[in-house]
Amino acid sequence: MSYVHLLKPDAIEGSEPKYSVSLIIPKSDKALVSKIKDGIDAATIIGVASKFGGKKPLALKTPLRDGDLERPDDDAYADSFFINANSKRPPEVVKSQIVMGKRQLVPINDEQEIYSGCYGYASVNFFAYDSKGNRGIAAGLNNVLKTRDGEFLGGRCSADSDFAGITLPEEEDIPEELMSDPV
């Protein structure tokens, strides 16, 4: 996941605040890419009947985009497709956890826990739009399941990677005058 705004909506260039995420999909995951294309095709058929006046627009915009073409300088998008999904309503953001001996989905409410660079699944719905001459298919964001942590995207690193290889002195090697209680 990238450009994560799942717990607090964000407004882009003065637009209405929305919850959003950029979902990065490896091109090698052909089964998932096929499902996404099928969902876009189904939304297109509905759009032809309900939004596009009975004909498929020649310049129909779709949410499945090529990271190699549109974000060539961003390694996170290399050899991947991506979908930007958003919603005016907050998605449920959860993780799987063992609670009292049973696996359950538990809410994530901490912005530090769901961030650009973590991995997961998202539930999206594809729908047709016709707005001010722009016609296409968009991805509505429903819910998100975080599956694991990953490298922070956007220039932020973890403390583990920042301080890897640093040897800290043992407590008994620190002079008494430098030791103090934490503030």
Buried (B, 14 or more C-beta within 10 A) or exposed (E): BBBBBBBEBBEEEEEEEBBBBBBBBEEEEEEEBEEBEEBBEEBBEBBBEEBBEEEEBEEBEBBBBBBEEEBEEBEBBBEBBBBBBBBEEBBEBBBEEEEEEEEEEEEBEEEEEBBBBBEBEBEBEBBBBBEEEEBBBBBBBBBBBBEEEBEBBEEEEEEEEEEEEEEEEEEEEEEEEEEEEEE
